[in-house]
Amino acid sequence: VLIEPEIRKLILPSGIPNTLDELRKAVKEEFDITDDFSLQYKDSDFNDFFTLTSTDQIQHKDTIKVVFPSPIVLTLFAKTDEESSISSTACPVDDAVLHESTSTSFGESVIIAPPQSTPSRLPWPHDFPIPSFSPEVDVVLKKAMEDYKTDGSLLNVQIVKRDINEHLVKAIYIYTSYPSRIQIASVTEALIRKYPCLKEPGSLSGFHGWQLSLKYKMADYRRRLSKFGCPEVACNTLKKKNPEDRKPAKNVKKPRKAEVNYLPPYPARENQESLEQERVDLLTEVKKRDNTIVVNEKMSKTFVLRRHEVVELCPSVAEFKERWSIFACFVFQINEEFRRITTLHLEPKFMKMLEFYTPKLLAIFTCKGGVLGRRLNEKIDSMNPDKNIDMMRDVVRCLICYLGEKEDDLIQEYNFVLQCDNGDILQHIMKIAICKRDYQEDFSIILEGMQVMAGLENLARACAVLLGLTYALNLTYPKELRHTFEAFQKLFLELDVCKFSPKLLTLKNKLMT
């Protein structure tokens, strides 16, 4: 009996039991096993272990293996009041699964997401947790807080500032290497809230000096990390930049769309050569039938290699599609890649928030006056929610117009499916093509003149998948559609909601009233 890391001998005085349960009971009593387990037997034909389903599959002096189930690790996050109100009114979504096809209920076929094996950071918290400081600083802060509560006196921060900043930058690095100005402000605000004795008497906010010192301390921390080869910061050293970009502030590669795993390091005992071999093996595994589990495992394992390619090498869409053709075959893999990058499930989150905001958006569009109001009302009148709920998701068209952008910059309609193969689409950089034929519509995604995805059911799903591709390929949003993609990201996916453009902030305030 193989019980890793041991090999034991099992003697059955009464012979091999008649049932599998009796055999499992004998193994459990003989070797004092308390955890749940399954059994595998060594097949002589294949010289490998297979799941034991009946005691008839084993004979005298055969080898069996005890297999313990892998533990399931759950990371729990506190649910905000806003999320609670949304979940009570919108259609519930189970984030533990992803769906291969999404309709009103996000499809009928369900694929269970594989365990995440890629190194993962945490998303930026709503309230930044202040870490523990060194014992000496804790003693100083404890006495200073007592004095502050007694007579309101403030501490001379110079004696503790260096140690506090050192611990704060390490806590920030858990979430991001490049914190924004708003994120740094939230850290210093949380620090002053917990230790009001650290306020600066000469600052209006009480923590402006802390912001500046923390900003430069974070830059120094990145410099130290780059010397140790941390890829997320080492990619911005002058040696790794192109000759024309060798300026410290030029072409800085950093998360700009709330990416959590932007450029992770290679896993232990893995390098570019070993993961490249995994990529080659993946091309073979994709061709096999009913091989979803193996494909997902290899996609997760090669995630780091893909991120290094798209961030450091910046390949064209054609080059990326040639090396990673699986993205053009399965929407599920785009959802999974988005989850690895942001820790969020793309389509369920997008559809849930879109359906939650649709009634409020329609009310806002209806109240709009002038020429824009007439155009919006014409689009709304063409919708028939009683006929097909997919028509409700065409509210995306109204949203584009409401934000002052052109619908034709994102959506191109064709009368025949055959037109999608013509050279007409090769001029498009980023487009959703709608091919109409026999009262049916097929939604495709065009990137850099290539059709990278086809067969999408509706416009809302096409928008979600297109947004996922911008993350997977590290693409920037088109300037002529920057407000539309900002709405997709910050309104429907709630990513990087610390800062809105004025136009989106106005819309967000209207939706919250």
Contacts in CASP RR format, 6 or more apart in sequence:
PFRMAT RR
TARGET T0000
AUTHOR 0000-0000-0000
METHOD contacts of the structure
MODEL  1
VLIEPEIRKLILPSGIPNTLDELRKAVKEEFDITDDFSLQYKDSDFNDFF
TLTSTDQIQHKDTIKVVFPSPIVLTLFAKTDEESSISSTACPVDDAVLHE
STSTSFGESVIIAPPQSTPSRLPWPHDFPIPSFSPEVDVVLKKAMEDYKT
DGSLLNVQIVKRDINEHLVKAIYIYTSYPSRIQIASVTEALIRKYPCLKE
PGSLSGFHGWQLSLKYKMADYRRRLSKFGCPEVACNTLKKKNPEDRKPAK
NVKKPRKAEVNYLPPYPARENQESLEQERVDLLTEVKKRDNTIVVNEKMS
KTFVLRRHEVVELCPSVAEFKERWSIFACFVFQINEEFRRITTLHLEPKF
MKMLEFYTPKLLAIFTCKGGVLGRRLNEKIDSMNPDKNIDMMRDVVRCLI
CYLGEKEDDLIQEYNFVLQCDNGDILQHIMKIAICKRDYQEDFSIILEGM
QVMAGLENLARACAVLLGLTYALNLTYPKELRHTFEAFQKLFLELDVCKF
SPKLLTLKNKLMT
1 7 0 8 1.000
1 8 0 8 1.000
1 9 0 8 1.000
1 10 0 8 1.000
1 27 0 8 1.000
1 31 0 8 1.000
1 63 0 8 1.000
1 64 0 8 1.000
1 65 0 8 1.000
1 66 0 8 1.000
2 63 0 8 1.000
2 64 0 8 1.000
2 65 0 8 1.000
2 66 0 8 1.000
3 31 0 8 1.000
3 33 0 8 1.000
3 66 0 8 1.000
4 66 0 8 1.000
8 31 0 8 1.000
10 26 0 8 1.000
10 27 0 8 1.000
10 30 0 8 1.000
10 31 0 8 1.000
10 64 0 8 1.000
12 26 0 8 1.000
16 23 0 8 1.000
16 55 0 8 1.000
16 58 0 8 1.000
16 59 0 8 1.000
16 60 0 8 1.000
17 23 0 8 1.000
17 26 0 8 1.000
17 55 0 8 1.000
18 55 0 8 1.000
19 55 0 8 1.000
20 39 0 8 1.000
20 52 0 8 1.000
20 53 0 8 1.000
20 54 0 8 1.000
20 55 0 8 1.000
22 55 0 8 1.000
23 39 0 8 1.000
23 55 0 8 1.000
24 37 0 8 1.000
24 39 0 8 1.000
27 33 0 8 1.000
27 37 0 8 1.000
27 39 0 8 1.000
27 64 0 8 1.000
27 66 0 8 1.000
28 34 0 8 1.000
28 37 0 8 1.000
31 66 0 8 1.000
33 66 0 8 1.000
35 68 0 8 1.000
36 68 0 8 1.000
36 69 0 8 1.000
37 66 0 8 1.000
37 67 0 8 1.000
37 68 0 8 1.000
37 69 0 8 1.000
38 51 0 8 1.000
38 52 0 8 1.000
38 66 0 8 1.000
38 67 0 8 1.000
38 69 0 8 1.000
39 51 0 8 1.000
39 52 0 8 1.000
39 64 0 8 1.000
39 65 0 8 1.000
39 66 0 8 1.000
39 67 0 8 1.000
40 49 0 8 1.000
40 50 0 8 1.000
40 51 0 8 1.000
40 52 0 8 1.000
40 64 0 8 1.000
40 65 0 8 1.000
40 67 0 8 1.000
41 49 0 8 1.000
41 50 0 8 1.000
41 52 0 8 1.000
41 57 0 8 1.000
41 58 0 8 1.000
41 62 0 8 1.000
41 63 0 8 1.000
41 64 0 8 1.000
41 65 0 8 1.000
42 48 0 8 1.000
42 49 0 8 1.000
42 62 0 8 1.000
42 63 0 8 1.000
42 64 0 8 1.000
42 65 0 8 1.000
43 49 0 8 1.000
43 50 0 8 1.000
49 65 0 8 1.000
52 58 0 8 1.000
52 64 0 8 1.000
58 64 0 8 1.000
70 115 0 8 1.000
72 115 0 8 1.000
78 126 0 8 1.000
80 126 0 8 1.000
86 352 0 8 1.000
86 353 0 8 1.000
86 356 0 8 1.000
89 356 0 8 1.000
90 352 0 8 1.000
90 353 0 8 1.000
90 355 0 8 1.000
90 356 0 8 1.000
91 105 0 8 1.000
91 352 0 8 1.000
91 355 0 8 1.000
93 106 0 8 1.000
93 345 0 8 1.000
93 348 0 8 1.000
93 349 0 8 1.000
93 351 0 8 1.000
93 352 0 8 1.000
94 348 0 8 1.000
95 345 0 8 1.000
95 348 0 8 1.000
95 349 0 8 1.000
96 112 0 8 1.000
96 113 0 8 1.000
97 110 0 8 1.000
97 111 0 8 1.000
97 112 0 8 1.000
97 113 0 8 1.000
98 110 0 8 1.000
98 111 0 8 1.000
98 113 0 8 1.000
98 332 0 8 1.000
98 335 0 8 1.000
98 336 0 8 1.000
98 339 0 8 1.000
98 345 0 8 1.000
98 347 0 8 1.000
98 348 0 8 1.000
99 106 0 8 1.000
99 107 0 8 1.000
99 109 0 8 1.000
99 110 0 8 1.000
99 111 0 8 1.000
99 347 0 8 1.000
99 348 0 8 1.000
100 107 0 8 1.000
100 109 0 8 1.000
100 110 0 8 1.000
100 111 0 8 1.000
100 330 0 8 1.000
100 331 0 8 1.000
100 332 0 8 1.000
101 107 0 8 1.000
101 108 0 8 1.000
101 109 0 8 1.000
101 331 0 8 1.000
101 457 0 8 1.000
102 347 0 8 1.000
102 348 0 8 1.000
102 351 0 8 1.000
102 457 0 8 1.000
102 461 0 8 1.000
102 464 0 8 1.000
103 390 0 8 1.000
103 457 0 8 1.000
103 458 0 8 1.000
104 389 0 8 1.000
104 390 0 8 1.000
106 347 0 8 1.000
106 348 0 8 1.000
106 351 0 8 1.000
111 292 0 8 1.000
111 332 0 8 1.000
113 296 0 8 1.000
113 336 0 8 1.000
113 339 0 8 1.000
113 345 0 8 1.000
114 293 0 8 1.000
114 296 0 8 1.000
114 297 0 8 1.000
114 300 0 8 1.000
116 300 0 8 1.000
116 339 0 8 1.000
116 340 0 8 1.000
117 267 0 8 1.000
117 297 0 8 1.000
117 300 0 8 1.000
117 301 0 8 1.000
118 261 0 8 1.000
118 264 0 8 1.000
118 267 0 8 1.000
118 300 0 8 1.000
118 301 0 8 1.000
118 303 0 8 1.000
118 304 0 8 1.000
118 340 0 8 1.000
119 261 0 8 1.000
119 264 0 8 1.000
119 265 0 8 1.000
119 267 0 8 1.000
119 304 0 8 1.000
120 260 0 8 1.000
120 261 0 8 1.000
120 340 0 8 1.000
120 343 0 8 1.000
121 174 0 8 1.000
121 175 0 8 1.000
121 176 0 8 1.000
121 260 0 8 1.000
121 261 0 8 1.000
121 264 0 8 1.000
122 174 0 8 1.000
122 175 0 8 1.000
122 260 0 8 1.000
122 343 0 8 1.000
123 175 0 8 1.000
123 258 0 8 1.000
123 260 0 8 1.000
123 342 0 8 1.000
123 343 0 8 1.000
124 175 0 8 1.000
124 176 0 8 1.000
124 183 0 8 1.000
124 258 0 8 1.000
124 498 0 8 1.000
125 175 0 8 1.000
127 190 0 8 1.000
128 171 0 8 1.000
128 186 0 8 1.000
128 187 0 8 1.000
128 190 0 8 1.000
129 171 0 8 1.000
129 190 0 8 1.000
130 168 0 8 1.000
130 171 0 8 1.000
130 190 0 8 1.000
130 191 0 8 1.000
130 194 0 8 1.000
130 195 0 8 1.000
131 167 0 8 1.000
131 168 0 8 1.000
131 170 0 8 1.000
131 171 0 8 1.000
132 138 0 8 1.000
132 167 0 8 1.000
133 141 0 8 1.000
133 160 0 8 1.000
133 163 0 8 1.000
133 164 0 8 1.000
133 167 0 8 1.000
134 163 0 8 1.000
134 167 0 8 1.000
136 163 0 8 1.000
137 160 0 8 1.000
137 163 0 8 1.000
137 164 0 8 1.000
140 155 0 8 1.000
140 159 0 8 1.000
140 160 0 8 1.000
141 155 0 8 1.000
141 160 0 8 1.000
141 195 0 8 1.000
141 197 0 8 1.000
141 198 0 8 1.000
144 154 0 8 1.000
144 155 0 8 1.000
144 195 0 8 1.000
144 197 0 8 1.000
144 198 0 8 1.000
145 195 0 8 1.000
145 196 0 8 1.000
145 197 0 8 1.000
147 153 0 8 1.000
147 155 0 8 1.000
147 197 0 8 1.000
148 154 0 8 1.000
148 155 0 8 1.000
148 196 0 8 1.000
148 197 0 8 1.000
152 197 0 8 1.000
153 197 0 8 1.000
154 197 0 8 1.000
154 198 0 8 1.000
154 199 0 8 1.000
154 201 0 8 1.000
155 197 0 8 1.000
155 198 0 8 1.000
157 198 0 8 1.000
157 200 0 8 1.000
157 210 0 8 1.000
160 198 0 8 1.000
161 213 0 8 1.000
164 191 0 8 1.000
164 198 0 8 1.000
165 213 0 8 1.000
165 214 0 8 1.000
165 217 0 8 1.000
166 217 0 8 1.000
168 187 0 8 1.000
168 191 0 8 1.000
168 214 0 8 1.000
168 217 0 8 1.000
169 214 0 8 1.000
169 217 0 8 1.000
169 218 0 8 1.000
169 221 0 8 1.000
170 221 0 8 1.000
171 187 0 8 1.000
172 179 0 8 1.000
172 183 0 8 1.000
172 184 0 8 1.000
172 187 0 8 1.000
172 218 0 8 1.000
173 221 0 8 1.000
173 225 0 8 1.000
175 260 0 8 1.000
176 183 0 8 1.000
176 255 0 8 1.000
177 222 0 8 1.000
177 225 0 8 1.000
177 230 0 8 1.000
177 232 0 8 1.000
177 233 0 8 1.000
177 254 0 8 1.000
178 222 0 8 1.000
178 252 0 8 1.000
178 254 0 8 1.000
178 255 0 8 1.000
179 187 0 8 1.000
179 218 0 8 1.000
180 498 0 8 1.000
180 499 0 8 1.000
181 211 0 8 1.000
181 215 0 8 1.000
182 498 0 8 1.000
182 499 0 8 1.000
183 498 0 8 1.000
184 211 0 8 1.000
184 214 0 8 1.000
184 215 0 8 1.000
184 218 0 8 1.000
185 207 0 8 1.000
185 211 0 8 1.000
186 498 0 8 1.000
187 214 0 8 1.000
188 207 0 8 1.000
188 210 0 8 1.000
188 211 0 8 1.000
188 214 0 8 1.000
189 207 0 8 1.000
191 198 0 8 1.000
191 207 0 8 1.000
191 210 0 8 1.000
192 198 0 8 1.000
192 199 0 8 1.000
192 206 0 8 1.000
192 207 0 8 1.000
192 210 0 8 1.000
198 207 0 8 1.000
198 210 0 8 1.000
199 206 0 8 1.000
199 207 0 8 1.000
200 206 0 8 1.000
200 207 0 8 1.000
200 208 0 8 1.000
200 209 0 8 1.000
200 210 0 8 1.000
203 209 0 8 1.000
222 233 0 8 1.000
223 233 0 8 1.000
225 233 0 8 1.000
225 234 0 8 1.000
226 233 0 8 1.000
226 234 0 8 1.000
226 236 0 8 1.000
226 237 0 8 1.000
230 265 0 8 1.000
231 263 0 8 1.000
231 264 0 8 1.000
231 265 0 8 1.000
231 266 0 8 1.000
231 308 0 8 1.000
232 254 0 8 1.000
232 262 0 8 1.000
232 263 0 8 1.000
232 264 0 8 1.000
232 265 0 8 1.000
234 240 0 8 1.000
235 253 0 8 1.000
235 263 0 8 1.000
235 311 0 8 1.000
235 312 0 8 1.000
236 252 0 8 1.000
236 253 0 8 1.000
236 254 0 8 1.000
238 246 0 8 1.000
238 247 0 8 1.000
238 248 0 8 1.000
240 312 0 8 1.000
241 250 0 8 1.000
241 251 0 8 1.000
242 251 0 8 1.000
245 251 0 8 1.000
253 263 0 8 1.000
253 311 0 8 1.000
253 312 0 8 1.000
254 262 0 8 1.000
255 262 0 8 1.000
257 470 0 8 1.000
257 471 0 8 1.000
257 489 0 8 1.000
257 495 0 8 1.000
257 496 0 8 1.000
258 342 0 8 1.000
258 489 0 8 1.000
258 495 0 8 1.000
258 496 0 8 1.000
259 341 0 8 1.000
259 342 0 8 1.000
259 471 0 8 1.000
260 341 0 8 1.000
260 342 0 8 1.000
260 343 0 8 1.000
261 303 0 8 1.000
261 307 0 8 1.000
261 340 0 8 1.000
261 341 0 8 1.000
261 342 0 8 1.000
261 343 0 8 1.000
262 307 0 8 1.000
262 311 0 8 1.000
262 341 0 8 1.000
263 307 0 8 1.000
263 308 0 8 1.000
263 311 0 8 1.000
263 312 0 8 1.000
264 303 0 8 1.000
264 304 0 8 1.000
264 307 0 8 1.000
265 304 0 8 1.000
266 272 0 8 1.000
266 275 0 8 1.000
266 304 0 8 1.000
267 301 0 8 1.000
267 304 0 8 1.000
270 304 0 8 1.000
272 305 0 8 1.000
272 308 0 8 1.000
275 301 0 8 1.000
275 302 0 8 1.000
275 304 0 8 1.000
275 305 0 8 1.000
276 305 0 8 1.000
278 298 0 8 1.000
278 301 0 8 1.000
278 302 0 8 1.000
278 305 0 8 1.000
279 302 0 8 1.000
279 305 0 8 1.000
279 323 0 8 1.000
279 324 0 8 1.000
281 298 0 8 1.000
282 295 0 8 1.000
282 298 0 8 1.000
282 299 0 8 1.000
282 302 0 8 1.000
282 326 0 8 1.000
283 325 0 8 1.000
285 291 0 8 1.000
285 294 0 8 1.000
285 295 0 8 1.000
285 298 0 8 1.000
286 295 0 8 1.000
286 325 0 8 1.000
286 326 0 8 1.000
286 329 0 8 1.000
288 294 0 8 1.000
295 326 0 8 1.000
296 336 0 8 1.000
299 326 0 8 1.000
299 333 0 8 1.000
299 336 0 8 1.000
299 337 0 8 1.000
300 336 0 8 1.000
300 340 0 8 1.000
303 337 0 8 1.000
303 340 0 8 1.000
306 324 0 8 1.000
306 337 0 8 1.000
306 472 0 8 1.000
307 341 0 8 1.000
309 315 0 8 1.000
309 320 0 8 1.000
309 323 0 8 1.000
310 320 0 8 1.000
310 472 0 8 1.000
310 473 0 8 1.000
310 474 0 8 1.000
311 474 0 8 1.000
314 474 0 8 1.000
315 323 0 8 1.000
316 448 0 8 1.000
317 447 0 8 1.000
317 448 0 8 1.000
317 449 0 8 1.000
317 450 0 8 1.000
317 452 0 8 1.000
317 473 0 8 1.000
318 448 0 8 1.000
318 450 0 8 1.000
320 327 0 8 1.000
320 473 0 8 1.000
321 327 0 8 1.000
321 328 0 8 1.000
321 450 0 8 1.000
321 452 0 8 1.000
326 333 0 8 1.000
327 333 0 8 1.000
327 334 0 8 1.000
327 337 0 8 1.000
327 452 0 8 1.000
327 453 0 8 1.000
327 469 0 8 1.000
327 472 0 8 1.000
328 452 0 8 1.000
328 453 0 8 1.000
331 347 0 8 1.000
331 453 0 8 1.000
331 456 0 8 1.000
331 465 0 8 1.000
334 346 0 8 1.000
334 453 0 8 1.000
334 465 0 8 1.000
334 468 0 8 1.000
334 469 0 8 1.000
334 472 0 8 1.000
335 345 0 8 1.000
335 346 0 8 1.000
335 347 0 8 1.000
335 468 0 8 1.000
337 468 0 8 1.000
337 471 0 8 1.000
337 472 0 8 1.000
338 344 0 8 1.000
338 345 0 8 1.000
338 346 0 8 1.000
338 468 0 8 1.000
338 471 0 8 1.000
338 472 0 8 1.000
339 345 0 8 1.000
339 346 0 8 1.000
341 471 0 8 1.000
341 472 0 8 1.000
342 471 0 8 1.000
342 493 0 8 1.000
342 495 0 8 1.000
344 493 0 8 1.000
344 495 0 8 1.000
346 464 0 8 1.000
346 465 0 8 1.000
346 467 0 8 1.000
346 468 0 8 1.000
346 493 0 8 1.000
347 461 0 8 1.000
347 464 0 8 1.000
347 465 0 8 1.000
349 492 0 8 1.000
349 493 0 8 1.000
349 494 0 8 1.000
350 460 0 8 1.000
350 463 0 8 1.000
350 464 0 8 1.000
350 467 0 8 1.000
350 488 0 8 1.000
350 492 0 8 1.000
350 493 0 8 1.000
351 460 0 8 1.000
351 461 0 8 1.000
351 464 0 8 1.000
353 491 0 8 1.000
353 492 0 8 1.000
353 493 0 8 1.000
353 494 0 8 1.000
354 393 0 8 1.000
354 395 0 8 1.000
354 396 0 8 1.000
354 460 0 8 1.000
354 492 0 8 1.000
355 392 0 8 1.000
355 393 0 8 1.000
357 491 0 8 1.000
357 492 0 8 1.000
357 511 0 8 1.000
358 392 0 8 1.000
358 393 0 8 1.000
358 395 0 8 1.000
360 510 0 8 1.000
360 511 0 8 1.000
361 395 0 8 1.000
361 398 0 8 1.000
361 399 0 8 1.000
361 511 0 8 1.000
362 380 0 8 1.000
362 395 0 8 1.000
362 398 0 8 1.000
364 402 0 8 1.000
364 507 0 8 1.000
364 510 0 8 1.000
364 511 0 8 1.000
365 373 0 8 1.000
365 376 0 8 1.000
365 377 0 8 1.000
365 380 0 8 1.000
365 395 0 8 1.000
365 398 0 8 1.000
365 402 0 8 1.000
366 376 0 8 1.000
366 377 0 8 1.000
366 380 0 8 1.000
368 376 0 8 1.000
368 402 0 8 1.000
372 401 0 8 1.000
372 402 0 8 1.000
372 404 0 8 1.000
375 401 0 8 1.000
376 398 0 8 1.000
376 401 0 8 1.000
376 402 0 8 1.000
379 394 0 8 1.000
379 397 0 8 1.000
379 398 0 8 1.000
379 401 0 8 1.000
380 398 0 8 1.000
383 391 0 8 1.000
383 392 0 8 1.000
383 394 0 8 1.000
383 395 0 8 1.000
384 391 0 8 1.000
385 391 0 8 1.000
385 392 0 8 1.000
390 457 0 8 1.000
390 458 0 8 1.000
390 460 0 8 1.000
393 458 0 8 1.000
393 459 0 8 1.000
393 460 0 8 1.000
394 459 0 8 1.000
394 460 0 8 1.000
396 459 0 8 1.000
396 460 0 8 1.000
396 463 0 8 1.000
397 407 0 8 1.000
397 411 0 8 1.000
397 459 0 8 1.000
399 484 0 8 1.000
399 487 0 8 1.000
400 406 0 8 1.000
400 407 0 8 1.000
400 410 0 8 1.000
400 481 0 8 1.000
400 484 0 8 1.000
401 407 0 8 1.000
402 507 0 8 1.000
403 483 0 8 1.000
403 484 0 8 1.000
403 487 0 8 1.000
403 503 0 8 1.000
403 504 0 8 1.000
403 507 0 8 1.000
404 483 0 8 1.000
405 480 0 8 1.000
405 481 0 8 1.000
405 483 0 8 1.000
405 484 0 8 1.000
406 480 0 8 1.000
409 478 0 8 1.000
409 480 0 8 1.000
409 481 0 8 1.000
410 430 0 8 1.000
410 431 0 8 1.000
410 432 0 8 1.000
410 481 0 8 1.000
410 484 0 8 1.000
411 431 0 8 1.000
411 432 0 8 1.000
411 434 0 8 1.000
411 459 0 8 1.000
412 425 0 8 1.000
412 428 0 8 1.000
412 431 0 8 1.000
412 432 0 8 1.000
412 433 0 8 1.000
412 434 0 8 1.000
412 446 0 8 1.000
413 433 0 8 1.000
413 434 0 8 1.000
413 436 0 8 1.000
414 420 0 8 1.000
414 424 0 8 1.000
414 433 0 8 1.000
414 434 0 8 1.000
414 435 0 8 1.000
414 436 0 8 1.000
415 436 0 8 1.000
415 437 0 8 1.000
416 435 0 8 1.000
416 436 0 8 1.000
416 437 0 8 1.000
417 435 0 8 1.000
417 437 0 8 1.000
417 442 0 8 1.000
419 425 0 8 1.000
419 435 0 8 1.000
420 433 0 8 1.000
420 435 0 8 1.000
420 444 0 8 1.000
420 451 0 8 1.000
420 454 0 8 1.000
425 431 0 8 1.000
425 433 0 8 1.000
425 446 0 8 1.000
425 449 0 8 1.000
425 451 0 8 1.000
426 449 0 8 1.000
427 449 0 8 1.000
428 446 0 8 1.000
428 449 0 8 1.000
429 447 0 8 1.000
429 448 0 8 1.000
429 449 0 8 1.000
429 478 0 8 1.000
430 446 0 8 1.000
430 447 0 8 1.000
430 448 0 8 1.000
430 466 0 8 1.000
430 475 0 8 1.000
430 478 0 8 1.000
430 481 0 8 1.000
431 445 0 8 1.000
431 446 0 8 1.000
432 443 0 8 1.000
432 444 0 8 1.000
432 445 0 8 1.000
432 446 0 8 1.000
432 459 0 8 1.000
432 462 0 8 1.000
432 463 0 8 1.000
432 466 0 8 1.000
433 443 0 8 1.000
433 444 0 8 1.000
433 445 0 8 1.000
433 446 0 8 1.000
433 451 0 8 1.000
434 441 0 8 1.000
434 442 0 8 1.000
434 443 0 8 1.000
434 444 0 8 1.000
434 459 0 8 1.000
435 441 0 8 1.000
435 442 0 8 1.000
435 444 0 8 1.000
441 458 0 8 1.000
442 454 0 8 1.000
442 455 0 8 1.000
442 456 0 8 1.000
443 454 0 8 1.000
443 455 0 8 1.000
443 456 0 8 1.000
443 457 0 8 1.000
443 458 0 8 1.000
443 459 0 8 1.000
443 461 0 8 1.000
443 462 0 8 1.000
444 451 0 8 1.000
444 453 0 8 1.000
444 454 0 8 1.000
444 455 0 8 1.000
444 456 0 8 1.000
444 462 0 8 1.000
445 451 0 8 1.000
445 452 0 8 1.000
445 453 0 8 1.000
445 454 0 8 1.000
445 456 0 8 1.000
445 462 0 8 1.000
445 465 0 8 1.000
445 466 0 8 1.000
445 469 0 8 1.000
446 452 0 8 1.000
447 469 0 8 1.000
447 473 0 8 1.000
447 475 0 8 1.000
452 469 0 8 1.000
453 465 0 8 1.000
453 469 0 8 1.000
456 462 0 8 1.000
456 465 0 8 1.000
463 488 0 8 1.000
464 488 0 8 1.000
467 485 0 8 1.000
467 488 0 8 1.000
467 489 0 8 1.000
467 493 0 8 1.000
469 475 0 8 1.000
470 476 0 8 1.000
470 477 0 8 1.000
470 485 0 8 1.000
477 485 0 8 1.000
477 486 0 8 1.000
478 485 0 8 1.000
482 501 0 8 1.000
483 501 0 8 1.000
483 503 0 8 1.000
483 504 0 8 1.000
486 500 0 8 1.000
486 501 0 8 1.000
486 504 0 8 1.000
487 504 0 8 1.000
487 507 0 8 1.000
489 495 0 8 1.000
489 496 0 8 1.000
490 496 0 8 1.000
490 497 0 8 1.000
490 500 0 8 1.000
490 504 0 8 1.000
491 504 0 8 1.000
491 507 0 8 1.000
491 508 0 8 1.000
491 511 0 8 1.000
500 508 0 8 1.000
END
